[in-house]
């Protein structure tokens, strides 16, 4: 994943789920600095402080194949979120992960993807 600049917005972040999630309707992406705090978009007692937590409809399923770094994310197998003003507010190493609730008994957690935010 390419680097971002602090206070940039309108940038698309993606989380590879590695399986078809097109029939699912409950999505979440957690974007957080690896150390310190940024902000809480939604406050959940079971989430780490400093996380930007976005859910659908802000988080959507990607519908075309894209390349992130050297990995191809296949259509209908990844989540997308477009950053808003204030989401990426400080420099450092950040990470992003997607979660999909397929059903009440099936929840998929993606792997964290790290990226750098520059000053």
Secondary structure as UniProt FT lines:
FT   STRAND          4..5
FT   TURN            6..7
FT   STRAND          12..16
FT   TURN            22..23
FT   STRAND          26..33
FT   TURN            45..46
FT   TURN            49..50
FT   STRAND          52..55
FT   TURN            56..58
FT   STRAND          60..61
FT   STRAND          66..68
FT   TURN            69..70
FT   STRAND          71..73
FT   TURN            75..76
FT   STRAND          78..82
FT   TURN            85..86
FT   STRAND          92..103
FT   TURN            104..105
FT   STRAND          106..109
FT   STRAND          113..118
//
